[in-house]
């Protein structure tokens, strides 16, 4: 939730964050996948996507910084750049 709170603060868009128990989201993804298969469209949130969201994943940029001399952009700056791109391309926040 920390990332989403940062986005909320930087964007200035007041949206309430709603927390759902994982098992409810998993059930929703399951039924969304079934319904999408019936109507022949891609689900907005599939069972597989929800399962992946349930896996704690952490990444480090240390190797890219060390071996490729990649610059590391601070999170707040990256979020701000992303939001500016959305606004410049008329994508609703």
Secondary structure per residue as TSV (DSSP state, phi and psi in degrees):
chain	resnum	aa	ss	phi	psi
A	1	X	-	360.0	-20.3
A	2	X	H	-60.3	-44.1
A	3	X	H	-59.1	-47.0
A	4	X	H	-67.3	-32.9
A	5	X	H	-65.9	-38.0
A	6	X	H	-63.8	-44.6
A	7	X	H	-60.5	-44.0
A	8	X	H	-60.6	-44.5
A	9	X	H	-66.6	-47.3
A	10	X	H	-69.3	-38.4
A	11	X	H	-76.0	-26.3
A	12	X	-	76.1	7.3
A	13	X	-	-92.1	120.5
A	14	X	-	-86.9	101.2
A	15	X	-	-123.9	137.2
A	16	X	-	-81.0	131.2
A	17	X	-	-86.6	127.3
A	18	X	-	-111.7	127.2
A	19	X	-	-99.8	127.3
A	20	X	-	-113.5	144.5
A	21	X	-	-61.5	142.6
A	22	X	H	-56.5	-40.5
A	23	X	H	-63.7	-31.5
A	24	X	H	-69.8	-39.9
A	25	X	H	-66.5	-38.3
A	26	X	H	-62.1	-44.4
A	27	X	H	-63.8	-42.6
A	28	X	H	-60.7	-42.4
A	29	X	H	-63.8	-37.8
A	30	X	H	-61.9	-51.0
A	31	X	H	-69.3	-32.9
A	32	X	H	-63.2	-40.3
A	33	X	H	-65.3	-42.3
A	34	X	H	-64.0	-47.7
A	35	X	H	-61.2	-42.5
A	36	X	H	-62.7	-38.5
A	37	X	H	-65.8	-38.4
A	38	X	H	-64.9	-44.4
A	39	X	H	-88.8	-5.2
A	40	X	T	77.3	30.2
A	41	X	S	-126.0	165.5
A	42	X	-	-76.8	136.1
A	43	X	-	-74.6	149.4
A	44	X	S	-68.7	-34.4
A	45	X	S	-140.8	107.4
A	46	X	-	-93.7	165.9
A	47	X	H	-58.9	-42.1
A	48	X	H	-63.5	-40.0
A	49	X	H	-62.2	-42.8
A	50	X	H	-64.7	-41.0
A	51	X	H	-61.0	-40.2
A	52	X	H	-66.0	-36.0
A	53	X	H	-65.2	-25.4
A	54	X	T	-78.8	-9.5
A	55	X	S	-90.8	124.7
A	56	X	-	-72.7	121.8
A	57	X	-	-125.3	127.5
A	58	X	-	-128.5	138.4
A	59	X	-	-129.7	153.4
A	60	X	-	-125.2	140.3
A	61	X	-	-93.5	5.8
A	62	X	H	-56.2	-41.8
A	63	X	H	-66.4	-42.1
A	64	X	H	-65.7	-39.8
A	65	X	H	-65.2	-44.2
A	66	X	H	-71.0	-52.2
A	67	X	H	-85.0	-31.2
A	68	X	H	-110.4	0.5
A	69	X	-	52.4	38.7
A	70	X	-	-74.0	135.2
A	71	X	-	-71.6	147.5
A	72	X	-	-108.6	112.2
A	73	X	-	-82.5	132.0
A	74	X	-	-59.4	145.9
A	75	X	H	-55.3	-46.3
A	76	X	H	-60.2	-40.7
A	77	X	H	-66.6	-41.7
A	78	X	H	-63.6	-41.5
A	79	X	H	-64.2	-44.6
A	80	X	H	-61.6	-44.2
A	81	X	H	-61.1	-42.2
A	82	X	H	-63.7	-46.7
A	83	X	H	-63.1	-39.0
A	84	X	H	-63.4	-38.1
A	85	X	H	-65.1	-43.6
A	86	X	H	-58.0	-46.2
A	87	X	H	-64.0	-42.7
A	88	X	H	-64.8	-26.2
A	89	X	T	-103.8	18.5
A	90	X	T	54.4	41.0
A	91	X	-	-100.6	122.4
A	92	X	-	-67.7	134.9
A	93	X	-	-87.5	360.0
